[in-house]
Amino acid sequence: MRVFLAVATKTRDGSVLGHAVKTARDAVRASFPVPWESVTGEEWHAPGVALLAWSNEPADQPPEGSSG
């Protein structure tokens, strides 16, 4: 299972984005239907924007339904 989430704010105030990202992390951790120890995560941040991704799939496995 892979989960992707983009978070954006109208302001570049890092504290607003930080609070939104923390809320997103907490929500995904609470709702991911597998043991959290098997989940890996990646994040990318820029002013006012964060892209978050979580997965419990092996890194060398293409997403199901993909041709890769």
C-alpha positions as CSV (number, residue, x, y, z in Angstrom):
1,M,0.0,0.0,0.0
2,R,1.2,3.5,-0.9
3,V,-0.2,6.7,0.4
4,F,0.7,10.2,-1.0
5,L,-0.4,13.5,0.5
6,A,0.3,17.1,-0.6
7,V,0.0,19.8,2.0
8,A,-0.1,23.5,0.9
9,T,-0.7,26.7,2.9
10,K,-1.6,30.2,1.7
11,T,1.2,31.6,3.9
12,R,4.9,30.7,3.8
13,D,4.9,30.7,7.6
14,G,6.7,27.5,8.5
15,S,4.8,27.0,11.7
16,V,1.5,26.8,9.9
17,L,2.9,24.2,7.5
18,G,4.7,22.4,10.3
19,H,1.4,22.0,12.2
20,A,-0.4,20.7,9.1
21,V,2.4,18.2,8.3
22,K,2.4,16.9,12.0
23,T,-1.4,16.5,11.8
24,A,-1.0,14.5,8.5
25,R,1.7,12.3,9.9
26,D,-0.3,11.5,13.0
27,A,-3.4,10.7,10.9
28,V,-1.6,8.4,8.6
29,R,0.1,6.6,11.5
30,A,-3.2,6.1,13.2
31,S,-5.0,4.8,10.0
32,F,-2.4,2.8,8.1
33,P,-3.7,-0.8,8.2
34,V,-0.4,-2.5,8.7
35,P,2.2,-2.6,11.5
36,W,3.9,0.8,11.6
37,E,7.3,-0.9,11.8
38,S,6.9,-2.0,8.2
39,V,6.1,1.5,6.9
40,T,8.7,3.7,5.3
41,G,8.2,7.4,4.6
42,E,9.6,10.1,2.4
43,E,9.1,13.9,2.5
44,W,9.9,16.9,0.3
45,H,9.5,20.4,1.6
46,A,9.5,23.9,0.0
47,P,8.2,27.2,1.4
48,G,4.4,26.7,1.9
49,V,4.4,23.2,0.5
50,A,5.1,19.6,1.6
51,L,4.8,16.3,-0.3
52,L,4.5,13.3,1.9
53,A,4.6,9.6,1.0
54,W,4.4,6.4,3.0
55,S,4.6,2.7,1.9
56,N,4.8,-0.8,3.3
57,E,5.9,-2.2,-0.1
58,P,9.5,-3.3,-0.9
59,A,11.4,-0.4,-2.6
60,D,12.2,-2.6,-5.6
61,Q,8.6,-3.5,-6.2
62,P,6.7,-1.4,-8.8
63,P,3.1,-0.3,-7.8
64,E,0.5,-2.9,-8.5
65,G,-1.1,-2.3,-12.0
66,S,1.9,-0.5,-13.3
67,S,3.8,-1.7,-16.3
68,G,7.2,-1.2,-14.6
